[in-house]
Every structure is written in structure tokens, then in C-alpha cells.
């Protein structure tokens, strides 16, 4: 597994943190899920 560092605007960070707390998940899990979904979507569109 590889590690990536991202810069987020303060408001986006706050929203992500609140989402993670509300869903009892880590911010890392949410970001990884969103990236995977975006990549899958792009993959399907290119077919």
C-alpha cells in the first residue's frame, strides 16, 4: 500500500472530518473510496 499527501481547503477538510465522524469511518477510508469510485467511473467511460 502506498501513502499520498493531499492539500484540502479548510472547508473541505471540515466537511470530510464531519462526514467521517458521522459515518464512524476514517477520513482515509472515505478518500480512498472516492478515488476508487472516480477511477472506476473513468474506466467505464473509456470503454
N, C-alpha and C positions, 0 to 999 in steps of 0.2 A: 504494500500500500504506500502511496506517495502523499506528501503533505503539500498544500498550496496555501499561500497567504493572499488574502484579498482586502482591498480597501473599500469600505462602505460609508456612504453618507451617514451622518449621525442619526437621522430619522429612520433610515432603512435599517440600521443596526438595532435601534429601539424596537421597531416593529418585528424584526426577526427574533429578538430576545423575548418579547412578549408572546409571540407565537410558540416558541419553544417551551416556555413556562406553561402556557395554556394546554399544550398537547403533551406535556411531560416528556419531551424529547430534547435532544441536544441540538444546538444551532448547527453543528457539523452534520448531523444526520439530515436535517432539513435541507441544507445547502447541497449536500451530495445527492439527495433525492431529486431536487430541482434541476441540477446539472444533468443527471442521468435522463430525466424526462425530456429535457431540451434536446439532448443528443439523439435520443430515440426518435423524437419528432422530426428532426432534421434528416435522419437516416431514412425514415419512411417517406418523406417528401422527395428525396432524391431518387427514389425507385421509379 
